[in-house]
Amino acid sequence: GALPRFPLLADSKNGAAFGLDHGLDQLGWFRPRNKDESRCGVYYVGASTHPGNGVPLVFKSARLVCERILEDLGPSANEM
């Protein structure tokens, strides 16, 4: 069935259905940043990014991404 192939199909480490595996390298500050420094204009939001999982932290993640996008666009972006 599909279950054994889930990690491959979902590109999900260890088959975690709702995000990255929660090993020590995925806790707190070690989570992936919201802004991809190697790709221009690519940002990440959600439970698998900094600051973490749970509804309040996902909303905070979304706010952080919005702030980073506005910073990257420059002062004129705040007038939109």
Secondary structure, DSSP 4 states (H G I P E B T S, - for coil): --GGGHHHHHT-GGG-TTSS--SGGGSGGGSPPSB-TTSTT-B--STTSSS-SSHHHHHHHHHHHHHHHHHHH-GGGGG-
